[in-house]
Amino acid sequence: MLLDTLARPRIAPAAVALVCLIALAAALTAEYAFGLRPCVLCVYQRVPYAVALGLGLLGLILLRPAVLQPLLVLAAGLAFLAGAGIAGFHVGVEQHWWAGTPNCALPGFDTNLSLAELQRQLDEAPDFVACDEVPWALFGISMAGYNLAASLILAAVFLLTAARLRRPKAA
């Protein structure tokens, strides 16, 4: 039923764009309204949504939607799959299954400095959020965990939708 609805002209790209806008708005609301500062992996998880948003918007403005829409929806599905990979990696970092990227660790400080020099170095250091700390969870699942589930579901839905869009219509 859902896939049949999504396989109509302009519906799939609109759904991609809407889902991405909601996800990005939720991330920005968590950051700015609730003070949940993102780590570098959290920021990386936003990129596939931004890419898929662009693909969805492009699909909406196409003059001949039947030609490129299946490819754009397929690319959006692949973007969600990449997002699931990033989110899965982040969950592993949070669970201490593996180390994060070099940007996930606090930069080292020279301990041979005077107290005043060390204080200056600390003051000049950018705000840092560790990737292995979970600032918010619901039912023991972090935001990265929820994003992993959502990204996998979105990838499946839009990859299947792209396949349906590519099928020739029965006369």
C-alpha positions as CSV (number, residue, x, y, z in Angstrom):
1,M,0.0,0.0,0.0
2,L,2.7,2.5,1.1
3,L,4.9,1.5,-1.8
4,D,2.0,1.8,-4.3
5,T,1.3,5.4,-3.0
6,L,5.0,6.4,-3.2
7,A,5.4,5.0,-6.7
8,R,3.1,7.8,-8.1
9,P,4.7,10.7,-9.9
10,R,6.2,13.4,-7.6
11,I,5.1,11.5,-4.5
12,A,8.4,9.7,-3.8
13,P,10.6,12.8,-4.1
14,A,8.2,14.8,-2.0
15,A,8.3,12.1,0.7
16,V,12.1,12.0,0.6
17,A,12.2,15.8,1.0
18,L,9.6,15.8,3.8
19,V,11.3,13.0,5.7
20,C,14.7,14.7,5.4
21,L,13.3,18.1,6.5
22,I,11.7,16.5,9.6
23,A,14.9,14.6,10.5
24,L,17.2,17.7,10.1
25,A,14.7,19.9,12.0
26,A,14.7,17.3,14.8
27,A,18.5,17.3,15.0
28,L,18.7,21.1,15.0
29,T,15.9,21.3,17.6
30,A,17.8,18.9,19.8
31,E,20.9,21.0,19.4
32,Y,19.6,24.5,19.7
33,A,16.4,24.2,21.7
34,F,17.5,21.4,24.1
35,G,21.3,22.1,24.2
36,L,22.3,18.6,23.0
37,R,25.6,19.6,21.4
38,P,26.5,17.2,18.6
39,C,29.8,15.3,18.3
40,V,31.5,15.1,14.9
41,L,29.8,11.7,14.2
42,C,26.4,13.3,14.9
43,V,27.2,16.0,12.4
44,Y,28.3,13.4,9.8
45,Q,24.9,11.7,10.2
46,R,23.2,14.8,9.0
47,V,25.0,14.7,5.6
48,P,23.0,11.9,4.1
49,Y,19.8,13.6,5.0
50,A,21.0,16.8,3.4
51,V,22.0,14.9,0.2
52,A,18.7,13.1,0.1
53,L,16.9,16.4,0.7
54,G,18.6,17.8,-2.4
55,L,17.7,14.8,-4.4
56,G,14.1,14.9,-3.3
57,L,13.8,18.6,-4.2
58,L,15.5,18.0,-7.6
59,G,12.9,15.3,-8.2
60,L,10.1,17.7,-7.5
61,I,11.3,20.3,-10.0
62,L,12.0,18.0,-12.9
63,L,10.0,18.8,-16.0
64,R,10.0,15.1,-17.1
65,P,9.7,13.3,-13.7
66,A,9.3,9.7,-15.2
67,V,12.8,9.9,-16.7
68,L,15.0,10.7,-13.7
69,Q,12.8,10.3,-10.6
70,P,13.6,6.6,-10.3
71,L,17.3,7.3,-10.3
72,L,16.9,10.2,-7.8
73,V,14.8,8.0,-5.5
74,L,17.4,5.2,-5.8
75,A,20.2,7.7,-5.0
76,A,18.2,8.9,-2.0
77,G,17.8,5.3,-0.8
78,L,21.5,4.8,-1.1
79,A,22.1,8.0,0.8
80,F,19.9,6.6,3.6
81,L,21.9,3.4,3.5
82,A,25.1,5.4,3.9
83,G,23.5,7.2,6.8
84,A,22.7,3.9,8.4
85,G,26.4,3.0,8.0
86,I,27.5,6.2,9.8
87,A,24.9,5.7,12.5
88,G,25.9,2.1,13.0
89,F,29.5,3.2,13.3
90,H,28.5,5.8,15.9
91,V,26.5,3.2,17.9
92,G,29.6,1.1,18.0
93,V,31.7,4.0,19.2
94,E,29.1,4.7,21.9
95,Q,29.1,1.1,23.0
96,H,33.0,1.1,23.0
97,W,33.1,-1.7,20.5
98,W,35.7,0.2,18.5
99,A,37.4,3.6,18.5
100,G,35.9,6.6,16.7
101,T,37.6,8.8,14.2
102,P,40.5,11.0,15.1
103,N,38.1,13.9,15.5
104,C,36.3,12.0,18.2
105,A,39.1,12.3,20.7
106,L,40.0,15.4,22.6
107,P,43.2,17.0,21.2
108,G,46.3,16.5,23.4
109,F,47.7,19.4,25.4
110,D,51.3,20.1,26.1
111,T,51.8,19.4,29.8
112,N,55.1,21.2,29.9
113,L,53.4,24.5,29.7
114,S,52.9,26.9,32.6
115,L,49.5,27.1,34.2
116,A,48.8,30.4,32.4
117,E,49.8,29.0,29.0
118,L,47.8,25.8,29.6
119,Q,44.7,27.9,30.6
120,R,45.2,30.0,27.4
121,Q,45.4,26.8,25.3
122,L,42.2,25.5,27.0
123,D,40.4,28.7,26.3
124,E,41.4,28.7,22.6
125,A,40.4,25.0,22.1
126,P,37.1,24.5,20.2
127,D,34.1,23.2,22.0
128,F,34.4,19.4,22.1
129,V,31.9,16.7,22.5
130,A,33.2,13.1,22.8
131,C,31.7,10.6,20.3
132,D,31.5,7.8,22.9
133,E,29.3,9.7,25.4
134,V,25.5,9.4,25.0
135,P,24.0,12.7,25.9
136,W,20.4,11.5,25.5
137,A,18.7,8.1,25.3
138,L,15.2,6.7,25.4
139,F,14.7,3.1,26.6
140,G,18.4,2.7,26.5
141,I,18.7,3.6,22.9
142,S,20.8,6.7,21.9
143,M,19.9,9.1,19.1
144,A,22.5,7.4,16.9
145,G,20.6,4.1,17.6
146,Y,17.3,5.6,16.6
147,N,18.9,7.1,13.5
148,L,20.3,3.7,12.6
149,A,16.8,2.2,12.7
150,A,15.2,5.1,10.8
151,S,17.9,5.1,8.2
152,L,17.6,1.4,7.5
153,I,13.8,1.7,7.2
154,L,14.1,4.7,4.9
155,A,16.7,3.0,2.8
156,A,14.4,-0.1,2.4
157,V,11.3,2.0,1.6
158,F,13.0,4.2,-1.0
159,L,15.1,1.5,-2.6
160,L,11.9,-0.6,-3.1
161,T,10.1,2.5,-4.3
162,A,12.8,3.2,-6.9
163,A,12.4,-0.4,-8.1
164,R,8.6,0.1,-8.5
165,L,9.2,3.5,-10.3
166,R,11.4,1.8,-12.8
167,R,8.9,-0.9,-13.7
168,P,6.9,-0.2,-16.8
169,K,3.3,0.5,-16.1
170,A,0.8,-2.1,-17.3
171,A,-1.5,-0.8,-20.1
